[in-house]
Amino acid sequence: MRALVALAFVTAGFGPTTDAHAWEFSTEPICTVTDAGSQTALKLTYDGTIYTLHLTHPDGWASADIFAIRFAPNGPFIQTTRHQINGTTLSVADTGFGNVLTGLQINQTAQAMLGETIRDITLEGAFKPVEKFKSCKPHVALS
């Protein structure tokens, strides 16, 4: 009987969530961390030279000059003008992402901000996949 009640609560959305399990790490085809546990899907890649953050939201992104990401409650707050929008995905690329990686690991929430648009991303479960990502060495093509 208890199992039936527990199943009913989980099915109705009142039980433990799977957000902590939404974060994943992969080395194929390049170093990648993904999270689909929030309404804004996150994909972070590293090819050995460039780190790229992709944020995809079903409603897309409004055009604005400055993209910012705030990690709460411990920071940092990062902003850039080097972002691109393609369809419903906002992307930012750079050769260093140390602050972003630390922010993903030591916080509870990230807020992606573009113009008047603010999108929350839960960071529960991010620590271990991001730790693996930080030590990932992409496959190097042999010449």
Residue frames as qw, qx, qy, qz and C-alpha x, y, z in Angstrom:
[[0.000, 0.885, 0.465, 0.000, 0.00, 0.00, 0.00],
 [0.305, -0.789, 0.102, 0.523, 2.81, 2.44, 0.89],
 [0.413, -0.122, 0.599, 0.674, 4.50, 1.73, -2.43],
 [0.208, 0.629, 0.663, 0.348, 1.27, 2.56, -4.26],
 [0.140, -0.939, -0.240, 0.201, 0.90, 5.85, -2.40],
 [0.403, -0.586, 0.340, 0.615, 4.55, 6.73, -3.09],
 [0.379, 0.180, 0.685, 0.595, 4.11, 5.89, -6.77],
 [0.097, 0.822, 0.544, 0.137, 0.99, 8.07, -6.94],
 [0.243, -0.887, -0.015, 0.392, 2.88, 11.03, -5.43],
 [0.411, -0.358, 0.524, 0.654, 5.84, 10.65, -7.79],
 [0.314, 0.426, 0.718, 0.452, 3.55, 10.26, -10.81],
 [0.007, -0.907, -0.419, -0.031, 1.66, 13.40, -9.78],
 [0.398, 0.668, -0.128, 0.616, 4.94, 15.30, -9.48],
 [0.476, -0.807, 0.109, -0.332, 5.08, 15.47, -5.67],
 [0.925, -0.298, 0.067, 0.226, 8.00, 13.13, -5.17],
 [0.484, -0.538, 0.367, 0.585, 11.74, 13.37, -5.72],
 [0.554, 0.783, -0.061, -0.276, 12.66, 14.99, -9.01],
 [0.895, 0.102, 0.222, 0.373, 15.22, 13.82, -11.52],
 [0.230, 0.964, -0.110, 0.078, 16.81, 17.25, -12.07],
 [0.448, -0.714, 0.524, 0.121, 19.94, 16.13, -10.25],
 [0.703, -0.017, 0.661, 0.263, 20.30, 13.39, -12.84],
 [0.551, 0.804, 0.213, -0.069, 19.76, 15.70, -15.81],
 [0.015, 0.869, -0.459, -0.183, 23.42, 16.80, -15.87],
 [0.960, 0.105, 0.215, 0.145, 25.58, 14.57, -18.07],
 [0.134, -0.763, 0.513, 0.369, 29.21, 14.47, -19.19],
 [0.907, 0.330, 0.250, 0.081, 30.53, 12.95, -22.41],
 [0.361, -0.561, 0.466, 0.582, 33.81, 12.86, -24.31],
 [0.362, 0.174, 0.763, 0.507, 32.25, 12.10, -27.69],
 [0.795, 0.470, -0.023, 0.383, 32.70, 13.68, -30.12],
 [0.286, 0.509, -0.360, 0.728, 34.33, 16.39, -27.93],
 [0.203, -0.178, -0.707, 0.654, 34.25, 17.20, -24.20],
 [0.314, -0.422, -0.388, -0.756, 30.60, 18.01, -23.44],
 [0.020, 0.231, 0.762, -0.605, 28.40, 18.74, -20.44],
 [0.271, -0.358, -0.519, -0.728, 24.66, 18.91, -20.95],
 [0.097, 0.229, 0.724, -0.643, 21.70, 19.71, -18.76],
 [0.260, -0.323, -0.599, -0.685, 18.07, 19.34, -19.75],
 [0.294, -0.415, -0.780, 0.365, 16.69, 19.65, -16.20],
 [0.050, 0.519, 0.249, -0.816, 15.61, 23.28, -16.60],
 [0.550, 0.725, 0.367, -0.191, 13.39, 24.90, -19.20],
 [0.312, 0.863, -0.372, -0.138, 16.58, 26.37, -20.67],
 [0.978, 0.018, 0.053, 0.200, 18.75, 23.50, -21.93],
 [0.155, -0.876, 0.426, 0.163, 22.49, 23.95, -21.44],
 [0.943, 0.206, 0.054, 0.256, 25.29, 22.47, -23.51],
 [0.187, -0.888, 0.384, 0.168, 28.93, 23.26, -22.80],
 [0.938, 0.286, 0.032, 0.194, 31.65, 22.00, -25.15],
 [0.248, -0.814, 0.449, 0.274, 35.45, 22.09, -25.31],
 [0.886, 0.462, -0.034, 0.009, 37.36, 21.03, -28.42],
 [0.813, -0.104, -0.002, 0.573, 40.87, 21.57, -27.04],
 [0.324, 0.210, 0.088, 0.918, 40.97, 25.22, -28.05],
 [0.269, -0.290, -0.098, -0.913, 37.56, 26.83, -27.65],
 [0.073, 0.311, 0.838, -0.442, 34.90, 26.52, -24.95],
 [0.257, -0.224, -0.412, -0.845, 31.36, 27.11, -26.17],
 [0.197, 0.260, 0.744, -0.583, 28.21, 27.56, -24.09],
 [0.243, -0.240, -0.625, -0.702, 24.88, 26.94, -25.84],
 [0.221, 0.235, 0.667, -0.671, 21.61, 27.88, -24.10],
 [0.189, -0.207, -0.721, -0.633, 18.43, 26.75, -25.83],
 [0.252, 0.278, 0.607, -0.700, 14.97, 27.90, -24.78],
 [0.321, 0.481, 0.795, 0.186, 11.67, 27.12, -26.56],
 [0.134, 0.915, 0.323, -0.199, 10.77, 30.84, -26.65],
 [0.622, 0.544, 0.037, 0.562, 14.14, 31.82, -28.11],
 [0.471, -0.455, -0.170, 0.737, 16.08, 34.94, -27.20],
 [0.216, 0.957, 0.184, -0.062, 15.48, 38.63, -27.90],
 [0.646, 0.457, -0.083, 0.606, 18.31, 40.53, -29.52],
 [0.368, -0.929, 0.010, 0.043, 20.46, 42.60, -27.14],
 [0.379, 0.790, -0.429, 0.220, 24.02, 43.92, -27.09],
 [0.049, -0.514, 0.755, -0.404, 25.07, 42.39, -23.77],
 [0.833, -0.212, -0.482, -0.168, 24.63, 38.82, -22.55],
 [0.141, -0.562, 0.627, -0.521, 25.23, 38.16, -18.86],
 [0.762, -0.224, -0.603, -0.069, 25.14, 35.15, -16.60],
 [0.295, -0.605, 0.440, -0.594, 24.76, 35.46, -12.84],
 [0.621, -0.057, -0.774, 0.113, 25.60, 32.53, -10.60],
 [0.429, -0.562, 0.219, -0.673, 23.79, 32.53, -7.26],
 [0.281, -0.947, -0.153, 0.021, 24.37, 32.64, -4.40],
 [0.695, -0.508, 0.178, 0.478, 28.20, 32.67, -4.68],
 [0.220, 0.842, -0.283, -0.403, 28.92, 34.40, -7.98],
 [0.212, -0.283, 0.107, 0.929, 30.50, 35.25, -10.27],
 [0.449, 0.766, 0.319, -0.331, 28.60, 37.65, -12.53],
 [0.441, -0.164, 0.576, 0.669, 29.93, 37.53, -16.10],
 [0.491, 0.750, 0.276, -0.348, 28.94, 39.60, -19.12],
 [0.439, -0.159, 0.601, 0.649, 30.00, 39.71, -22.75],
 [0.472, 0.601, -0.039, -0.643, 29.13, 41.20, -26.11],
 [0.179, 0.403, -0.818, -0.369, 30.49, 38.14, -27.95],
 [0.498, 0.179, 0.801, -0.279, 27.30, 36.11, -28.10],
 [0.239, 0.089, -0.643, -0.722, 25.32, 34.85, -31.09],
 [0.608, 0.198, 0.545, -0.542, 21.71, 33.82, -31.52],
 [0.243, 0.154, -0.799, -0.528, 20.71, 31.10, -33.95],
 [0.520, -0.354, -0.695, -0.348, 17.04, 30.15, -33.80],
 [0.648, -0.693, -0.166, -0.268, 16.20, 29.33, -30.18],
 [0.854, -0.247, -0.141, 0.435, 19.86, 28.95, -29.13],
 [0.031, -0.968, 0.231, -0.097, 22.17, 31.57, -27.67],
 [0.920, 0.024, -0.106, 0.377, 25.89, 30.71, -27.90],
 [0.134, -0.942, 0.308, -0.018, 29.04, 32.19, -26.39],
 [0.930, 0.149, -0.120, 0.313, 32.57, 31.02, -27.24],
 [0.109, -0.917, 0.360, -0.131, 35.93, 31.83, -25.65],
 [0.624, 0.395, -0.637, 0.221, 39.35, 30.32, -25.01],
 [0.177, 0.107, -0.765, 0.610, 38.86, 30.41, -21.23],
 [0.554, -0.481, -0.408, -0.544, 35.80, 29.45, -19.20],
 [0.379, 0.040, -0.750, 0.541, 37.28, 29.06, -15.71],
 [0.237, -0.023, 0.375, -0.896, 34.78, 31.45, -14.09],
 [0.702, -0.012, -0.296, -0.648, 31.85, 29.75, -15.82],
 [0.682, 0.013, -0.730, 0.036, 32.97, 26.28, -14.74],
 [0.187, 0.006, -0.676, 0.713, 33.48, 27.41, -11.14],
 [0.414, -0.028, 0.117, -0.902, 30.11, 29.15, -11.18],
 [0.737, -0.034, -0.507, -0.445, 28.37, 25.99, -12.37],
 [0.615, -0.003, -0.748, 0.250, 29.97, 23.97, -9.57],
 [0.258, -0.089, -0.613, 0.741, 29.60, 26.16, -6.50],
 [0.311, 0.018, 0.089, -0.946, 26.11, 27.58, -6.95],
 [0.400, 0.301, 0.805, -0.319, 22.47, 26.58, -6.90],
 [0.480, 0.752, 0.441, -0.101, 21.19, 28.64, -9.83],
 [0.332, -0.113, 0.353, 0.867, 22.46, 30.39, -12.93],
 [0.342, 0.772, 0.389, -0.369, 20.50, 33.24, -14.47],
 [0.449, 0.159, 0.494, 0.727, 21.08, 33.83, -18.17],
 [0.094, 0.787, 0.319, -0.520, 20.23, 37.46, -18.98],
 [0.337, 0.153, 0.505, 0.779, 19.81, 39.03, -22.38],
 [0.176, -0.406, -0.260, -0.858, 18.07, 42.40, -22.52],
 [0.552, -0.327, 0.226, -0.733, 14.85, 42.10, -20.50],
 [0.899, -0.027, -0.376, -0.222, 14.92, 38.29, -20.70],
 [0.220, -0.543, 0.741, -0.329, 16.06, 36.33, -17.64],
 [0.869, 0.018, -0.427, -0.249, 16.18, 32.53, -17.73],
 [0.534, -0.588, 0.546, -0.267, 16.88, 30.42, -14.62],
 [0.747, 0.269, -0.607, -0.034, 18.94, 27.24, -14.80],
 [0.781, -0.573, 0.184, -0.167, 19.07, 24.94, -11.80],
 [0.324, 0.660, -0.668, 0.112, 22.58, 23.74, -10.98],
 [0.743, -0.334, 0.502, -0.288, 21.62, 20.83, -8.75],
 [0.922, 0.095, 0.364, 0.089, 23.71, 17.85, -9.83],
 [0.526, 0.834, -0.156, 0.065, 26.20, 19.89, -11.89],
 [0.360, -0.800, 0.478, 0.049, 29.30, 19.46, -9.70],
 [0.719, -0.208, 0.633, 0.196, 30.49, 15.98, -10.75],
 [0.700, 0.562, 0.374, 0.233, 29.83, 16.30, -14.51],
 [0.190, 0.966, -0.129, 0.118, 31.54, 19.71, -14.56],
 [0.510, -0.673, 0.525, 0.109, 34.49, 18.31, -12.59],
 [0.774, 0.108, 0.563, 0.269, 34.91, 15.58, -15.23],
 [0.487, 0.831, 0.204, 0.177, 34.59, 18.22, -17.96],
 [0.145, -0.949, 0.276, 0.047, 37.36, 20.33, -16.37],
 [0.489, -0.508, 0.675, 0.215, 39.84, 17.45, -16.63],
 [0.809, 0.436, 0.394, -0.010, 38.72, 16.31, -20.10],
 [0.179, -0.514, 0.553, 0.631, 41.31, 16.18, -22.86],
 [0.744, 0.512, 0.077, -0.423, 39.62, 16.11, -26.27],
 [0.856, 0.110, 0.408, 0.298, 40.82, 13.58, -28.80],
 [0.029, -0.744, 0.355, 0.566, 43.68, 15.05, -30.80],
 [0.836, 0.534, 0.049, -0.115, 43.69, 14.35, -34.52],
 [0.673, -0.354, 0.457, 0.463, 46.89, 12.67, -35.69],
 [0.445, 0.806, -0.153, -0.360, 48.55, 14.21, -38.72]]
